Amino acid sequence: MSLVIERYNKIITNISDIKPPKPINIIAISKTFQIDHIRPLVDFGHNHFGENKVQEAITKWTEIRKLKKNLQLHMVGKLQSNKAKDAVKIFDYIHSLDNQKLADSLVKHQNNLDKKIKYFIQVNIGNEIQKSGIPVNELDAFFTYCTKEINLDIIGLMIIPPNDNHPEKYFKSICELNNSLALKELSMGMSADYISAIKNGATFVRIGSSIFGTRF
């Protein structure tokens, strides 16, 4: 058994041990890793993979998706509106929806390509200047625009909490916001904090180095 599969199974066990109330979707963050390194997990039957660059995802996944029809690709990085068309072509989920210009571009290409994408709205929960995400005080209006005016399929919120070693308070805050919008899914938690995220309502966790090892 490959080291990647051993690590993956350990994460499955860790999640099972806390008995989460909802099914947990593990997004294996495969950005920067070559397909040969990722392939054992694909062949093992895992379906959810995350990338943060559109071109890398196209190069890496286009051929393998023809063979593996159940693969689900997640865009987890910052997405510029000029890359929206290609993003709609290759991805099934976009976790980084955070402004109206991007939303308008995505819905246009989604309609043109006759493809429905599932979206998470990225929220800047810590009001950090350097981070993407819609400010909390603009979330309600943006959510209403996306769902009522342009009919995007918003399934949940997404956060990357501030790096202050205390993510729980941010996880709790975003879970409350998610519930206030009656959203069923919640994208939060990475290799260092996924257990805490799940305990606070996450249904999609984004795990890279704990599965694939250190990035170089």
Backbone torsions as a table, in degrees:
resi	resn	phi	psi	omega
1	MET	NA	135.0	-177.6
2	SER	-72.0	158.5	178.9
3	LEU	-61.6	-35.6	178.3
4	VAL	-60.2	-44.4	-179.6
5	ILE	-68.2	-38.3	177.4
6	GLU	-60.7	-45.9	179.2
7	ARG	-63.3	-43.5	179.7
8	TYR	-59.2	-46.4	179.7
9	ASN	-63.0	-34.3	177.3
10	LYS	-63.9	-40.6	178.1
11	ILE	-65.7	-42.2	176.1
12	ILE	-56.6	-44.4	179.3
13	THR	-64.7	-44.7	179.5
14	ASN	-58.6	-41.5	-180.0
15	ILE	-69.4	-43.7	179.9
16	SER	-60.2	-36.1	-177.3
17	ASP	-63.4	-28.2	-179.3
18	ILE	-90.9	-1.8	175.2
19	LYS	50.1	63.8	-179.7
20	PRO	-64.1	145.6	-176.8
21	PRO	-72.6	-21.1	179.9
22	LYS	-121.5	157.8	174.0
23	PRO	-60.9	139.4	-179.4
24	ILE	-108.0	128.7	176.7
25	ASN	-99.4	118.3	177.0
26	ILE	-90.7	117.3	172.5
27	ILE	-93.6	112.3	178.0
28	ALA	-79.3	110.0	-175.0
29	ILE	-79.9	104.3	-171.0
30	SER	-100.7	8.0	-179.4
31	LYS	-55.8	140.2	178.5
32	THR	74.5	-15.5	178.9
33	PHE	-87.2	143.0	177.8
34	GLN	-73.3	155.8	-175.9
35	ILE	-62.6	-30.2	178.4
36	ASP	-62.9	-32.0	178.9
37	HIS	-76.3	-30.4	-176.8
38	ILE	-86.1	-29.0	-169.9
39	ARG	-54.6	-38.4	178.4
40	PRO	-56.1	-35.9	179.8
41	LEU	-73.8	-35.5	174.6
42	VAL	-62.0	-48.8	-177.8
43	ASP	-67.5	-25.9	177.4
44	PHE	-69.8	-19.8	176.4
45	GLY	112.9	2.1	177.1
46	HIS	-73.6	140.0	-171.8
47	ASN	-112.9	-22.1	-172.8
48	HIS	-99.7	119.4	180.0
49	PHE	-130.8	146.5	-175.9
50	GLY	-120.5	138.2	175.6
51	GLU	-130.1	156.7	179.3
52	ASN	-117.1	4.0	175.7
53	LYS	-133.8	132.3	-175.0
54	VAL	-63.3	-47.8	-175.7
55	GLN	-65.0	-39.2	177.7
56	GLU	-62.0	-40.8	178.9
57	ALA	-63.4	-42.2	179.6
58	ILE	-62.4	-48.6	-178.5
59	THR	-61.7	-42.2	-171.6
60	LYS	-80.3	-37.9	-165.4
61	TRP	-109.6	-13.4	-173.3
62	THR	-57.4	-48.0	-176.7
63	GLU	-72.3	-42.9	-176.4
64	ILE	-66.8	-28.4	179.3
65	ARG	-68.1	-24.9	177.2
66	LYS	-67.4	-27.5	-179.2
67	LEU	-93.4	-33.0	-176.3
68	LYS	-113.5	90.4	-171.7
69	LYS	-70.6	-20.1	-176.5
70	ASN	-87.8	-3.7	-179.2
71	LEU	-61.4	138.5	176.9
72	GLN	-121.8	120.3	-177.9
73	LEU	-103.7	136.8	-176.3
74	HIS	-117.6	126.8	171.9
75	MET	-87.2	114.3	-175.6
76	VAL	-113.5	-2.7	-179.0
77	GLY	-101.5	175.5	177.1
78	LYS	-59.1	130.8	-178.3
79	LEU	-117.5	122.5	175.7
80	GLN	-86.2	146.8	-176.3
81	SER	-63.3	-26.3	178.9
82	ASN	-73.5	-8.7	175.8
83	LYS	-104.9	6.6	-173.5
84	ALA	-63.0	-40.2	-177.9
85	LYS	-61.1	-48.7	179.8
86	ASP	-66.3	-34.7	178.8
87	ALA	-63.9	-43.0	179.3
88	VAL	-63.4	-35.8	-179.8
89	LYS	-64.3	-42.5	-169.2
90	ILE	-98.9	-29.3	-172.9
91	PHE	-98.5	153.5	174.8
92	ASP	-103.5	-28.7	178.4
93	TYR	-130.5	142.0	172.5
94	ILE	-124.5	121.9	-175.0
95	HIS	-98.0	-3.7	-169.0
96	SER	-119.7	34.3	175.1
97	LEU	-74.3	119.6	-173.5
98	ASP	-146.6	9.5	176.5
99	ASN	-159.1	159.8	-173.2
100	GLN	-68.6	-37.2	179.4
101	LYS	-59.5	-43.7	178.4
102	LEU	-66.0	-43.5	179.4
103	ALA	-58.4	-45.0	-179.6
104	ASP	-63.4	-40.3	179.8
105	SER	-67.1	-42.5	-179.8
106	LEU	-64.2	-43.2	-178.1
107	VAL	-67.2	-34.7	178.2
108	LYS	-62.3	-49.6	-177.9
109	HIS	-71.8	-33.6	176.3
110	GLN	-60.4	-44.6	179.5
111	ASN	-67.8	-41.9	-179.8
112	ASN	-63.9	-36.4	-177.6
113	LEU	-93.0	-2.5	-179.5
114	ASP	52.6	52.0	-179.7
115	LYS	-134.6	132.6	179.3
116	LYS	-99.7	124.7	178.3
117	ILE	-105.3	148.9	171.9
118	LYS	-96.6	137.8	-173.0
119	TYR	-123.2	144.2	163.9
120	PHE	-112.2	137.7	172.3
121	ILE	-87.0	123.3	177.3
122	GLN	-81.9	127.0	-177.6
123	VAL	-111.3	133.0	176.2
124	ASN	-85.5	80.4	-169.4
125	ILE	-65.9	-26.8	-179.0
126	GLY	-102.3	9.4	-178.2
127	ASN	50.0	46.3	-178.9
128	GLU	-89.8	127.9	-176.1
129	ILE	-60.4	-37.0	-173.6
130	GLN	-81.1	-7.3	-175.3
131	LYS	-106.8	149.5	174.1
132	SER	-75.7	170.2	177.4
133	GLY	123.4	148.0	179.3
134	ILE	-77.6	138.3	176.7
135	PRO	-61.5	148.1	-177.8
136	VAL	-56.4	-39.3	-176.1
137	ASN	-72.8	-8.1	177.0
138	GLU	-106.6	-1.4	-172.2
139	LEU	-64.2	-48.0	-176.4
140	ASP	-56.9	-47.0	-178.2
141	ALA	-65.1	-41.2	-179.0
142	PHE	-68.3	-41.9	177.5
143	PHE	-60.1	-44.9	179.0
144	THR	-62.0	-42.9	178.3
145	TYR	-59.7	-49.1	-176.1
146	CYS	-64.1	-39.7	-173.6
147	THR	-89.4	-38.0	-173.8
148	LYS	-93.2	-36.6	-173.7
149	GLU	-93.3	-37.6	-177.8
150	ILE	-118.2	0.0	168.7
151	ASN	61.3	42.8	171.6
152	LEU	-79.2	148.9	-179.9
153	ASP	-87.2	85.7	178.9
154	ILE	-85.2	115.2	-176.6
155	ILE	-102.0	-12.6	-179.4
156	GLY	178.0	-178.0	176.4
157	LEU	-104.4	161.0	177.5
158	MET	-136.2	139.7	172.7
159	ILE	-137.1	154.1	163.1
160	ILE	-118.1	104.9	-172.7
161	PRO	-70.3	157.9	174.9
162	PRO	-55.5	147.6	-176.0
163	ASN	-86.6	70.3	-177.2
164	ASP	-121.4	15.4	178.0
165	ASN	69.0	7.7	178.1
166	HIS	-133.9	66.3	-175.5
167	PRO	-73.6	-15.8	-172.2
168	GLU	-57.3	-41.3	-177.2
169	LYS	-64.8	-33.4	178.0
170	TYR	-74.1	-38.6	176.3
171	PHE	-60.6	-44.1	-179.8
172	LYS	-64.0	-42.4	-179.1
173	SER	-62.5	-44.5	-177.1
174	ILE	-72.2	-31.4	176.1
175	CYS	-63.5	-40.7	177.1
176	GLU	-63.8	-42.1	177.0
177	LEU	-63.2	-43.4	179.7
178	ASN	-59.0	-44.8	179.7
179	ASN	-66.3	-35.4	-179.1
180	SER	-65.7	-24.7	177.7
181	LEU	-96.1	4.4	179.5
182	ALA	59.2	38.3	178.7
183	LEU	-93.5	141.3	-172.8
184	LYS	-90.6	-26.3	-175.9
185	GLU	-110.7	157.0	-178.8
186	LEU	-149.6	120.2	-176.1
187	SER	-101.6	105.7	176.6
188	MET	-164.5	155.8	-179.5
189	GLY	101.7	130.8	178.4
190	MET	-129.2	-166.3	-172.8
191	SER	-53.4	-39.7	-173.4
192	ALA	-81.4	-20.2	-170.1
193	ASP	-139.8	18.6	-174.1
194	TYR	-65.5	-31.9	179.4
195	ILE	-65.6	-45.1	176.8
196	SER	-61.4	-40.2	179.8
197	ALA	-62.2	-44.1	-180.0
198	ILE	-64.5	-41.1	178.3
199	LYS	-62.5	-21.8	-179.4
200	ASN	-108.4	22.0	168.2
201	GLY	108.6	-2.2	179.6
202	ALA	-61.4	140.9	172.4
203	THR	-117.3	-19.0	172.3
204	PHE	-122.4	122.8	175.9
205	VAL	-115.9	144.4	-172.2
206	ARG	-111.0	99.6	-170.8
207	ILE	-117.6	121.6	-178.4
208	GLY	-114.3	-74.5	-171.9
209	SER	-64.1	-30.3	178.7
210	SER	-69.7	-13.9	174.6
211	ILE	-103.6	-51.5	-169.8
212	PHE	-96.1	-9.9	-178.3
213	GLY	94.5	-173.9	-175.9
214	THR	-72.5	136.8	174.1
215	ARG	-82.8	143.9	179.8
216	PHE	-113.1	NA	NA
